[in-house]
Amino acid sequence: MKLTHEEISTLNVTPITKLALQLWPDSNFVALFDDFSEMIGSPNHLVMLVKLQEKPVGFAHVALRNEYVEGAERFPVAYLEGIYVTPDHQQKGIGEYMLEQAQIWAQAQGCTQLASDVELPNTGSQAFHQKMGFVEANRVVCYIKNLT
């Protein structure tokens, strides 16, 4: 299995956006494309595309956060904004590979912690995070009430 990864560029922002739409299907392609395009060359973001034999099979996005992050002890904190592996390539170490690359980047930025969040129904992602050494920091249920 020959895995390679590359940081986001004008050459790969489209395949990254297509993978991101699989992770966040309620998102809009143009909005995601624009967001990712703004991250090209940013020192505060790592967006990587992972390929298996030159075929895109996953992406990860890590951002530096300097504001409150649940469980963080110091700042900046590297925050795993999204990580996705295509279903036919899951359970093959690709997510772990991306997380290792993210950790290397985060440490190079002076971070001592990597944070993330998972929606409660996403038990597969929760299991992945736990397997990768994440420790649950908190559980939150969010509410909203319309005032009109």
N, C-alpha and C positions, 0 to 999 in steps of 0.2 A: 504494500500500500504506500504509494508515493504522495504524501501530503505536502503542499506548499501553501504559504500564505503571503499576502501582499497588503500593504496599507492602502487605504482609499486614495483614488486618483481619478482624474477625468476619464481614464480608460476603463475603470471598473465600477464607477458609481451606479451604472444601470443594473448590472447583475446583483450588486449589494442591495439596491432598492427592491428588486424583484424578490430576493430572499426575505427582506424585511417585511414585505407585504404578506408573505406566508406566515410570519410570526404575528404580525398585527394586521389581520385582514380587514379591519374596519377603517384602516388608514387610507389615505389618498396617495396614489403614485407620485403625482407632481409635487405635493407637499413634502413627502419623504425624500424625493430626489433633491428638492431644493435644500432641505435640512442637511442631508448628507453632503451635498456639494459645498455648503458653507464650512464643513468640517475638514475639507481637504487642506492639508498643511497646518492644521491647528495644533498647537502644542498642548491643548487641553483635552483633546479627544484622540482615542485610538479606535479607528474603524478598520477592521480587517476582513478580507475575503479569503476563505480557505478553499483550495481546489484539490481534488483527487484526480490524478492523471489529467490535469488541465481543465477538469469540469468543476464549476462552482458547486460546492456542497454545503457551505455554511458561512455565517458571518458572525462577528461579535462587535459590540460597541461599548467602549469603556470611556467614561468622562471623569475629569477631576472635579470634585465638588469641594467647596470651601464653606458651604452653609451647613446647617444641621443635618446630620445623617444618624438615624437610629442606631445606637450602639457604638458609634465612632468615638475613639479616644483622642485623636488629634487630626489635624487637617494639614494639607488636603487629604481627602479620601478618594481612592479610585472607586468608581461606581459602575458596576456592570449594568448598563442600560438595556442591553439586549444580547442574547446569544441564541443562535438557531442553527440546527443541522437538519437537512432534508430528511424526511421520514425513512427513506430507504438506506440512509447512511448513519442512522442513529445506533447507539450501542456498539460503536466501533472505535471509540477513543478519540473521535474528532472534537467533541465538546471539551474533553479534557485537554487536548492539544491547544485549542483556542484559549482556554483558561490559563494554561501555563504561559502562553505568549502574553496574555493580558497581565499576568502577575509580574513578568519580567519588565514590561513597560511601566507598570505602576511603581515598582521599586526604583526604577531609573528616574521617576518623577519625584522621588522622595516620600512616597506613600508607605505606610506601615500596615495599612488595612485595605481590604477590598470588600465593598458592600454590594448588596443586591436586594431585589425584592421579587416576590412571586405572588400572583393572585392565588387566593385560598383554594379554588377548585383545581388548580394546576398541580396535581400531586406528582406528576412525572418530573416537572421542573424542581419541585421541592426535594424529591429523592436525589436528583442530580446534584443540587446544591449541597445536600448533606453528604453525599458520597465524595464530593470535592473538598470537604473540610469546612464548609460554612456552618456557623452555629446560629440558630434562630435567635434574633435579638428582641423580637416583639411580634405581636399579632394585633392588627387594627381592623376594625370594621368602620367604614366611612358611611355617613348619613348625609342626606340633604333634604331640606323642606322648602317647597315653593311658597313664596310669600304673596302670591297674587292669585 
